[in-house]
Amino acid sequence: MATTDDGYMLPRDSTESKRLDAQHKFLRSLSKDYLVHPEIPWKNLNAVADVATGTGIWLRELASSSEFRGKNTSFVGFDISPQQYPTKEELEDGVELVVHDMTRPFPLEYHEQFDLVNVRLVSWVLQARDLEKTVRNIIQLLRPGGYLQWQECDPGDSWTAPETPISTSIINHLIPEKIARGLLPGIATPLIRTIQSLQTEVPQGHQNPNSFNSDSMRIRRLETVSTAHIQSAVVIAGKRHVITGAALTLLEPSMRRKRAAAAASSIPSSEKEQLDEDAQEIADLIDAIKREESDAVDNWNFEMTWIIARKAIVMGKTEAWMAIKYPNSI
């Protein structure tokens, strides 16, 4: 399974578009049918962005919500490739899909234009070295007071009950493969730290709402959602396909890389033997998944991290609240 030039690990075709839409249905069910976390006053949104939008299905379903009918709300999706985009004729009113690489600064016309920015599952394409600048780029899209919603899950957040040698081996091979690709083995903790650490230069006055300090973003809600606690039929059926599909996506290139390394004439025989053993073990795991052996595909669960953060509002010195909290500042 070849990686595309933009780092995407799956083919960009109609089959992949169907998979992305099915994955969205699964994630929505896992999120208790919320497109937007209830912490966010989403019915009052004037402009919404979706980064790494894929087929645009999250954005399009939100735009189709009855609460936005008759309103002039703007919905903009960004992705590095337009190959999964529907045609313009298929898009709902107010929806625009733009080609942009999130690791690069967004055009100035989009800076501070959005009340909500949504991001999901970029840990499978985002290089570890690009995390901080990507978060900075995404936060540039938010208006002061705007909300960031981000959902992620990683191989290390997966498990089976009961644990089996096959499931343990699958996880043990997935994490090194992510690292070998330059990806973060687990994105949740470094992502949270990055969001919390970003600072903004305040030209005058202080930041408001209360409790903001020099940080430009504040995490308002942090949830861990487990598939083990959701009894939805969509989640029960979908989690197996999500986990085993992700496993095959990483295991197959890992096997090929180890076999290629073992074939190199310059490596010691002991190292070659270990690489051959590892490659064969991975090949057996792939075979077990494809044959749907119970120990390889059943009883999987995983946790999804759901982050809600808000951008600070910079208030001028003459604002009324300043006179009360900082009487000597005006």
Secondary structure, 3 states (H helix, E strand, C coil): CCCCCCCCCCCCCHHHHHHHHHHHHHHHHHCCCCCCCCCCCHHHCCEEEEECCCCCHHHHHHHCCHHHCCCCCEEEEEECCCCCCCCHHHCCCCEEEEECCCCCCCCHHHCCCEEEEEEECCCCCCEHHHHHHHHHHHHHCEEEEEEEEEEECCHHHEEECCCCHHHHHHHHHHHHHHHHCCECCCCHHHHHHHHHHCECCCCCCEEECCCCCCECEEEEEEEEEEHHHCCCHHHHHHHHHHHHHHHHHHHHHHHHHHHHHHCCCCCCHHHHHHHHHHHHHHHHHHHHHHCCCHHHHCCEEEEEEEEEEEECEEECCCCHHHHHHCCCCC
